[in-house]
Amino acid sequence: MRETITSTFECEENHVFRIPSRLMFPVSPNHLTPNSIPAPRLFLLGRRDPLRAIRCFCVLGVLVAISAACSAQVTFVEYPVSSPGSGPAEITVGPDGNLWFTQGTGNAIGRITPAGVITEFVIPTVGCGPVGITKGPDGNLWFTEYFAQKIGRITPAGVITEFPVPTAGFPVGITAGPDGNLWFTERFGNKIGRITPAGVITEFSASAGYSEPFGITLGSDGNLWFGGGTGDKIGKITTAGVLTEFPVASGSTPYWITAGADGNLWFIEADATRIGRITPAGVITEFPVPGGNGLARIAAGPDGNIWFIDRFVNKIGRITPTGVITEYLIPTAGSDPLGITTGPDGNIWFTEGDGNKIGKASIPSEPQYSVCLLYDPTKAAKSGSTIPIKLQLCDSSGSNLSSSTIVAHATSITKVSNSVSGPVQDSGNSNPDNDFRFDSELGGTGGYIFNLSTRGLATGTYTLNFTVTGDSFTYSALFQVR
């Protein structure tokens, strides 16, 4: 049995990555403090930017260098809403492959295509204050009208129907249930509502005492979960209306909630500036958000992480299932971000209330493999000579996944010191089409080799960059030239 231990490093931008390692000693940057721990061999994570390398040394018979990248920054695109002061609020994916959003002050529902084309549909009731929106089981979009005390339905063609809520409870969040109905919260009515696709509404108590139900989502257990707001509770209600409450620390104010890919529920604690996680059994873990101010909506991302709005610092944030937090500044200053969701294109989409825009954050893909080097990358080769780049594709525990059916293809070489890239040269046409050659005996269990020519390369540290079949991530292998 192989034991693999994971070390954690923090980059200058507070991004965290993990690499299984053997007796690691930091060289640069100076603030890295990895533990000295054993593991079977060298791992190299794929990298997007060679300049963002963190170099360490490990003992593997000889000193071996490793390199890994900080999390790459997201790329933002913002799309202005044509109606001034429309106040985009919540956002969700529709059944038509577009994104739909509420316009809190614009009294409309907006639709934006993944290409950024926006169409607006005015809600018949003036001053209704639309907030939450979700895709329904009937192929329509359903939304809450906070001030009008109604639930609205809009078809993909833009036809709107409204249904009055029996109690003037100020409906906020809404989600599709497992029973084919829509479920919504009534903030000041202290109730959870259920509405059928035909518009029949039933209401259930949201708390044995006082609560302020806000966001609501469907959990992995088939129940509806909601944030209890100033009641400092997380609520769970079955489709039969059976309520269970889980207390959160006093003064936390859990508002918005979402279901994570890990099977747990994740929520924001607005007044405590924390992200909370609750298991279906009710076990709560909390993660402080450093420098956060005004945590708002929260959503599951396409990368297995949870994404959230840090409203008053004008950022969107990401938290991993283990609680590692990274935040990204939105380009438009004072945009007042509010809603957030994962789009059909795999990007993060969000609303900008004061910026009157819809934002898109493109997140880089994550690697499917770790790279296990089978050579000493600290040993410099003379310029003009050939370096046999030998490696294996491994999983996170170090098990070899290399196979003749998985092709590794060299794309470029990059000098680490200046990030200048150039073409790959193989030695003597030993790697036609710049593909690594698979050797079933390499490393004992099979691996890849690329005979790299260093002809014309100046002294320095370089990476050989390559892609892998079925993976959009770009991987790198370090080498030295003298």
C-alpha positions as CSV (number, residue, x, y, z in Angstrom):
1,M,0.0,0.0,0.0
2,R,1.4,3.4,-0.9
3,E,1.0,6.3,1.4
4,T,0.8,9.8,-0.1
5,I,0.9,12.9,2.0
6,T,-0.1,16.3,0.8
7,S,1.8,19.5,1.4
8,T,0.1,22.9,1.2
9,F,1.8,26.1,-0.1
10,E,0.5,29.6,-0.2
11,C,1.4,31.8,-3.2
12,E,1.9,35.5,-3.0
13,E,-1.7,36.1,-4.1
14,N,-3.0,33.8,-1.3
15,H,-3.8,31.1,-3.9
16,V,-3.1,27.6,-2.5
17,F,-2.0,24.5,-4.3
18,R,-1.1,21.0,-3.1
19,I,1.6,18.6,-4.2
20,P,2.5,15.2,-2.8
21,S,6.2,15.6,-1.9
22,R,9.3,14.0,-0.5
23,L,11.3,15.9,2.0
24,M,10.8,19.3,0.5
25,F,12.8,22.5,1.2
26,P,11.7,25.9,0.0
27,V,14.0,27.9,-2.3
28,S,11.7,30.6,-3.6
29,P,9.7,32.6,-2.7
30,N,11.0,33.0,0.9
31,H,7.6,32.9,2.6
32,L,6.9,29.3,1.7
33,T,6.9,26.9,4.6
34,P,6.2,23.4,3.5
35,N,6.5,20.4,5.8
36,S,9.2,17.9,5.4
37,I,7.2,14.7,4.7
38,P,7.8,11.5,2.7
39,A,6.1,10.4,-0.5
40,P,7.1,8.1,-3.3
41,R,8.3,10.3,-6.0
42,L,8.2,13.7,-7.6
43,F,4.9,15.3,-8.8
44,L,4.5,18.2,-11.1
45,L,1.1,19.9,-11.5
46,G,0.1,21.3,-14.8
47,R,0.9,25.0,-15.1
48,R,-0.7,27.8,-17.1
49,D,2.0,30.5,-16.6
50,P,5.7,29.5,-16.2
51,L,6.4,32.8,-14.5
52,R,4.1,31.8,-11.7
53,A,6.4,29.0,-10.7
54,I,7.3,28.1,-7.2
55,R,10.5,26.1,-7.1
56,C,11.4,23.7,-4.3
57,F,13.8,20.9,-3.9
58,C,13.2,17.3,-2.8
59,V,15.5,14.4,-2.0
60,L,15.0,11.5,-4.4
61,G,18.4,9.9,-4.4
62,V,19.6,13.3,-5.8
63,L,18.1,16.8,-5.5
64,V,15.2,17.2,-7.7
65,A,13.3,20.4,-8.5
66,I,9.6,20.7,-8.7
67,S,7.4,23.4,-10.0
68,A,3.8,24.3,-9.7
69,A,1.6,27.2,-10.4
70,C,-0.6,29.5,-8.3
71,S,-4.2,29.5,-9.3
72,A,-4.6,31.5,-12.5
73,Q,-6.7,34.6,-12.4
74,V,-10.1,34.5,-13.9
75,T,-10.9,36.5,-17.0
76,F,-13.8,38.9,-16.8
77,V,-16.2,40.1,-19.5
78,E,-19.1,42.5,-18.6
79,Y,-22.2,43.2,-20.6
80,P,-24.2,46.4,-20.0
81,V,-27.9,46.2,-19.6
82,S,-29.6,48.6,-22.0
83,S,-32.2,49.9,-19.6
84,P,-30.5,52.4,-17.2
85,G,-30.7,51.7,-13.5
86,S,-32.3,48.3,-13.9
87,G,-30.6,46.8,-10.9
88,P,-29.8,43.2,-12.0
89,A,-30.3,40.9,-9.0
90,E,-30.6,37.1,-9.1
91,I,-29.5,35.0,-12.1
92,T,-30.0,31.4,-13.2
93,V,-29.8,29.2,-16.3
94,G,-32.9,28.7,-18.3
95,P,-34.2,25.7,-20.2
96,D,-33.3,27.4,-23.4
97,G,-29.5,27.5,-22.7
98,N,-29.5,31.2,-21.9
99,L,-29.2,32.9,-18.6
100,W,-32.1,34.7,-17.0
101,F,-32.0,37.4,-14.4
102,T,-34.3,39.6,-12.3
103,Q,-34.1,43.4,-12.6
104,G,-35.0,44.6,-9.1
105,T,-35.4,48.3,-9.9
106,G,-36.1,47.8,-13.6
107,N,-39.3,45.8,-12.9
108,A,-38.3,43.3,-15.6
109,I,-36.9,39.9,-16.3
110,G,-33.7,39.9,-18.4
111,R,-32.4,37.2,-20.7
112,I,-28.7,37.0,-21.8
113,T,-27.3,34.6,-24.3
114,P,-23.8,33.0,-23.7
115,A,-22.7,35.4,-26.4
116,G,-23.9,38.4,-24.4
117,V,-27.1,39.4,-26.3
118,I,-29.6,40.8,-23.8
119,T,-33.4,40.9,-24.1
120,E,-35.7,42.4,-21.4
121,F,-39.3,41.6,-20.6
122,V,-41.3,44.0,-18.5
123,I,-43.3,42.5,-15.6
124,P,-47.0,43.6,-15.7
125,T,-47.2,44.6,-12.0
126,V,-45.5,47.9,-11.5
127,G,-43.0,48.1,-8.7
128,C,-43.2,44.4,-8.0
129,G,-39.5,44.1,-6.9
130,P,-38.4,40.8,-8.6
131,V,-35.7,39.0,-6.6
132,G,-35.2,35.2,-6.9
133,I,-35.4,33.3,-10.2
134,T,-35.1,29.6,-11.1
135,K,-35.7,27.2,-13.9
136,G,-39.0,25.2,-13.3
137,P,-39.8,21.6,-14.1
138,D,-42.3,22.8,-16.7
139,G,-39.7,24.4,-19.0
140,N,-40.4,27.9,-17.8
141,L,-38.7,30.4,-15.4
142,W,-40.2,31.2,-12.1
143,F,-39.4,34.3,-10.0
144,T,-40.5,36.0,-6.8
145,E,-42.0,39.5,-6.6
146,Y,-40.9,40.8,-3.2
147,F,-43.1,43.9,-3.0
148,A,-46.1,42.7,-5.0
149,Q,-46.4,39.5,-2.9
150,K,-46.6,37.3,-6.0
151,I,-44.8,34.5,-7.7
152,G,-44.2,35.0,-11.4
153,R,-43.8,32.7,-14.3
154,I,-42.1,33.6,-17.6
155,T,-41.9,31.3,-20.7
156,P,-38.7,31.3,-22.8
157,A,-40.7,33.4,-25.3
158,G,-41.3,36.0,-22.6
159,V,-44.9,35.5,-21.7
160,I,-45.4,36.4,-18.0
161,T,-48.1,35.1,-15.6
162,E,-48.4,36.1,-12.0
163,F,-49.8,34.3,-8.9
164,P,-50.6,36.1,-5.7
165,V,-49.2,34.6,-2.5
166,P,-51.9,34.2,0.2
167,T,-49.8,35.7,3.0
168,A,-48.1,39.0,2.5
169,G,-44.8,37.4,3.5
170,F,-42.4,39.1,1.0
171,P,-41.2,36.2,-1.1
172,V,-37.4,36.1,-1.8
173,G,-35.7,32.8,-2.8
174,I,-37.2,30.2,-5.1
175,T,-36.0,26.8,-6.3
176,A,-37.4,23.7,-8.1
177,G,-38.3,20.8,-5.8
178,P,-38.0,17.1,-6.4
179,D,-41.8,16.8,-6.5
180,G,-42.3,18.8,-9.7
181,N,-43.2,21.9,-7.8
182,L,-41.5,25.2,-7.0
183,W,-40.6,26.1,-3.4
184,F,-40.0,29.6,-2.2
185,T,-39.3,31.5,1.0
186,E,-41.4,34.2,2.6
187,R,-39.0,36.4,4.5
188,F,-41.3,38.3,6.9
189,G,-44.1,35.8,6.7
190,N,-41.8,33.2,8.4
191,K,-43.1,30.6,5.9
192,I,-42.0,28.3,3.1
193,G,-44.3,28.2,0.1
194,R,-44.9,25.6,-2.5
195,I,-46.5,26.4,-5.9
196,T,-47.5,23.9,-8.5
197,P,-46.9,24.6,-12.2
198,A,-50.6,25.4,-12.4
199,G,-50.2,28.1,-9.7
200,V,-51.7,26.4,-6.6
201,I,-49.9,27.7,-3.5
202,T,-49.5,25.9,-0.2
203,E,-47.7,27.5,2.8
204,F,-45.7,25.8,5.6
205,S,-44.2,27.3,8.8
206,A,-40.5,28.0,8.4
207,S,-39.6,27.9,12.1
208,A,-40.9,26.8,15.5
209,G,-39.9,30.3,16.6
210,Y,-38.9,33.3,14.7
211,S,-36.9,33.0,11.5
212,E,-36.3,35.0,8.4
213,P,-36.2,32.5,5.6
214,F,-34.2,33.8,2.6
215,G,-32.4,31.6,0.1
216,I,-33.6,28.1,-0.7
217,T,-32.2,25.2,-2.6
218,L,-32.7,21.5,-3.2
219,G,-30.3,19.3,-1.2
220,S,-28.7,16.0,-2.2
221,D,-31.0,14.2,0.2
222,G,-34.2,15.3,-1.7
223,N,-35.2,17.9,0.9
224,L,-35.4,21.6,0.6
225,W,-32.9,23.6,2.6
226,F,-33.1,27.3,3.4
227,G,-31.2,30.0,5.2
228,G,-33.0,31.3,8.3
229,G,-31.6,34.8,8.2
230,T,-31.7,36.7,11.5
231,G,-33.2,33.6,13.1
232,D,-29.6,32.2,12.9
233,K,-30.8,28.8,11.7
234,I,-30.5,26.6,8.7
235,G,-33.8,24.9,7.9
236,K,-34.7,21.7,6.2
237,I,-38.2,20.9,5.0
238,T,-39.5,17.8,3.3
239,T,-41.9,17.8,0.4
240,A,-44.5,16.8,2.9
241,G,-43.8,20.0,4.9
242,V,-41.9,18.4,7.9
243,L,-39.5,21.0,9.3
244,T,-36.1,20.5,10.9
245,E,-33.9,23.3,12.1
246,F,-30.2,23.5,12.8
247,P,-28.9,26.4,14.9
248,V,-26.0,28.5,13.6
249,A,-23.9,30.7,15.9
250,S,-25.7,33.8,17.2
251,G,-25.4,36.8,15.0
252,S,-24.4,34.8,11.9
253,T,-27.4,35.7,9.8
254,P,-27.4,32.8,7.2
255,Y,-29.2,34.1,4.1
256,W,-28.3,32.4,0.8
257,I,-27.7,28.7,0.4
258,T,-26.7,26.3,-2.4
259,A,-26.0,22.6,-2.9
260,G,-22.4,21.6,-3.4
261,A,-20.9,18.9,-5.6
262,D,-19.7,17.3,-2.4
263,G,-23.3,16.5,-1.3
264,N,-23.3,19.1,1.4
265,L,-25.1,22.5,1.6
266,W,-23.1,25.7,1.6
267,F,-24.4,29.0,2.9
268,I,-23.2,32.5,3.6
269,E,-23.3,34.1,7.1
270,A,-23.8,37.7,6.2
271,D,-23.1,39.3,9.6
272,A,-20.3,36.9,10.6
273,T,-18.5,37.1,7.2
274,R,-18.2,33.4,7.0
275,I,-19.0,30.6,4.6
276,G,-20.8,27.7,6.2
277,R,-21.1,24.1,5.2
278,I,-23.8,21.8,6.6
279,T,-24.0,18.1,5.9
280,P,-27.4,16.4,5.3
281,A,-27.1,15.1,8.9
282,G,-26.8,18.7,10.2
283,V,-23.1,18.9,11.0
284,I,-21.9,22.5,10.5
285,T,-18.4,23.8,9.7
286,E,-17.6,27.5,9.2
287,F,-14.9,29.2,7.2
288,P,-14.0,32.9,7.8
289,V,-13.6,35.0,4.7
290,P,-10.6,37.3,5.3
291,G,-11.3,40.9,4.3
292,G,-14.8,40.0,3.3
293,N,-17.7,42.5,3.7
294,G,-21.2,41.9,2.6
295,L,-21.3,38.2,1.6
296,A,-24.3,37.7,-0.7
297,R,-25.3,35.0,-3.1
298,I,-23.6,31.6,-3.4
299,A,-23.6,29.0,-6.1
300,A,-21.9,25.7,-7.0
301,G,-19.2,26.1,-9.7
302,P,-18.4,24.0,-12.7
303,D,-15.0,23.2,-11.1
304,G,-16.3,21.4,-8.0
305,N,-15.9,24.5,-5.9
306,I,-18.4,26.9,-4.4
307,W,-18.5,30.5,-5.7
308,F,-19.9,33.5,-3.9
309,I,-20.4,37.2,-3.9
310,D,-18.4,39.5,-1.6
311,R,-20.6,42.5,-2.3
312,F,-19.0,45.5,-0.6
313,V,-15.5,44.7,-1.6
314,N,-16.6,44.3,-5.2
315,K,-15.4,40.7,-5.6
316,I,-16.5,37.2,-6.4
317,G,-15.0,34.5,-4.4
318,R,-14.3,30.8,-4.6
319,I,-14.1,28.3,-1.7
320,T,-12.9,24.7,-2.2
321,P,-14.5,21.8,-0.5
322,T,-11.7,21.9,2.1
323,G,-12.3,25.6,2.8
324,V,-9.5,27.3,0.8
325,I,-10.7,30.8,-0.2
326,T,-9.7,32.9,-3.2
327,E,-11.3,36.2,-4.3
328,Y,-11.2,38.1,-7.6
329,L,-11.8,41.8,-8.1
330,I,-14.5,42.8,-10.5
331,P,-13.2,45.2,-13.2
332,T,-16.0,47.8,-12.8
333,A,-15.5,49.7,-9.5
334,G,-18.5,49.9,-7.2
335,S,-20.4,47.4,-9.3
336,D,-22.4,46.0,-6.3
337,P,-22.4,42.4,-7.4
338,L,-25.5,40.5,-6.3
339,G,-26.5,37.2,-8.0
340,I,-24.2,34.4,-9.2
341,T,-24.6,31.1,-11.0
342,T,-22.8,28.6,-13.3
343,G,-23.6,29.2,-16.9
344,P,-24.3,26.5,-19.6
345,D,-20.9,27.5,-21.1
346,G,-19.0,26.4,-17.9
347,N,-18.3,30.0,-16.9
348,I,-19.4,31.9,-13.7
349,W,-22.1,34.5,-14.4
350,F,-23.0,37.2,-12.0
351,T,-25.1,40.4,-11.8
352,E,-23.9,43.9,-11.0
353,G,-26.7,45.9,-9.3
354,D,-25.1,49.4,-9.4
355,G,-22.9,48.6,-12.4
356,N,-26.1,47.7,-14.3
357,K,-24.2,44.9,-16.0
358,I,-24.1,41.2,-16.3
359,G,-20.6,39.8,-15.7
360,K,-19.0,36.6,-16.9
361,A,-15.9,35.1,-15.2
362,S,-14.1,32.5,-17.2
363,I,-12.3,30.1,-14.9
364,P,-9.4,28.0,-16.1
365,S,-9.8,24.3,-16.4
366,E,-8.3,22.0,-13.8
367,P,-5.8,19.3,-14.5
368,Q,-6.9,15.7,-14.7
369,Y,-3.5,14.4,-13.9
370,S,-0.4,15.0,-11.8
371,V,2.9,14.7,-13.7
372,C,5.5,12.3,-12.2
373,L,9.0,13.1,-13.5
374,L,11.3,10.2,-14.1
375,Y,14.4,12.3,-14.5
376,D,16.4,14.9,-12.6
377,P,15.3,18.3,-13.9
378,T,18.0,20.1,-11.8
379,K,20.7,18.5,-13.9
380,A,21.6,21.0,-16.6
381,A,22.2,19.8,-20.1
382,K,24.7,21.5,-22.4
383,S,23.0,23.7,-25.0
384,G,22.7,21.7,-28.3
385,S,22.4,18.4,-26.6
386,T,19.4,16.1,-26.2
387,I,17.4,15.8,-23.0
388,P,15.2,12.7,-22.6
389,I,12.1,14.1,-20.9
390,K,10.7,11.0,-19.2
391,L,7.5,11.2,-17.2
392,Q,4.3,9.5,-16.1
393,L,0.7,10.8,-15.8
394,C,-0.5,10.0,-12.3
395,D,-3.5,10.5,-10.1
396,S,-3.4,12.6,-6.9
397,S,-2.2,9.6,-4.9
398,G,0.7,8.9,-7.3
399,S,-0.7,5.9,-9.0
400,N,0.4,5.7,-12.6
401,L,-2.3,6.3,-15.2
402,S,-0.1,6.4,-18.3
403,S,-1.4,4.4,-21.2
404,S,-0.7,4.0,-24.9
405,T,-4.3,5.2,-25.5
406,I,-3.5,8.6,-23.8
407,V,-1.4,10.8,-26.0
408,A,0.9,13.5,-24.6
409,H,1.6,16.1,-27.2
410,A,4.4,18.7,-26.8
411,T,3.3,22.2,-27.8
412,S,6.1,24.6,-26.8
413,I,9.0,25.4,-24.6
414,T,9.1,28.4,-22.3
415,K,11.9,30.2,-20.5
416,V,10.9,30.6,-16.9
417,S,12.8,33.9,-16.3
418,N,11.0,35.9,-19.0
419,S,8.0,33.7,-20.0
420,V,9.1,33.8,-23.6
421,S,7.9,30.7,-25.5
422,G,9.2,29.0,-28.6
423,P,8.7,25.9,-30.8
424,V,9.6,22.4,-29.7
425,Q,12.5,20.6,-31.4
426,D,12.8,16.9,-31.1
427,S,16.1,15.1,-31.7
428,G,16.4,13.3,-35.0
429,N,12.7,13.1,-35.6
430,S,12.4,10.7,-32.7
431,N,9.0,12.2,-31.8
432,P,7.0,12.7,-35.0
433,D,4.3,15.2,-34.8
434,N,5.7,16.3,-31.4
435,D,4.0,13.4,-29.6
436,F,5.6,11.8,-26.6
437,R,6.5,8.1,-27.2
438,F,4.8,5.7,-24.9
439,D,7.1,3.0,-23.4
440,S,5.3,0.2,-21.5
441,E,8.5,-0.5,-19.5
442,L,9.4,3.0,-18.6
443,G,9.4,3.6,-14.8
444,G,8.4,-0.1,-14.3
445,T,4.8,0.5,-15.1
446,G,4.9,2.5,-18.3
447,G,5.5,6.1,-19.2
448,Y,6.3,8.7,-21.8
449,I,9.5,10.0,-23.3
450,F,10.3,13.0,-25.5
451,N,13.8,13.4,-26.8
452,L,14.1,17.2,-26.6
453,S,16.7,19.0,-28.6
454,T,18.2,22.1,-26.8
455,R,19.8,23.4,-30.0
456,G,19.9,27.2,-29.9
457,L,18.7,27.5,-26.2
458,A,20.6,29.9,-23.9
459,T,21.5,29.1,-20.4
460,G,18.5,29.0,-18.1
461,T,15.5,27.1,-16.7
462,Y,12.8,26.1,-19.1
463,T,9.5,24.2,-19.3
464,L,8.4,21.7,-21.9
465,N,4.7,22.4,-22.2
466,F,2.3,19.7,-23.4
467,T,-1.3,18.6,-23.6
468,V,-3.0,15.3,-22.9
469,T,-5.8,13.6,-24.8
470,G,-9.2,14.6,-23.5
471,D,-7.8,17.4,-21.2
472,S,-7.8,21.1,-22.1
473,F,-5.2,21.8,-19.4
474,T,-1.6,22.6,-20.4
475,Y,1.0,20.6,-18.4
476,S,4.7,21.4,-18.0
477,A,8.0,19.6,-17.3
478,L,11.0,21.5,-16.0
479,F,14.5,21.3,-17.5
480,Q,17.8,23.2,-17.3
481,V,20.3,24.3,-20.0
482,R,23.8,25.4,-19.5
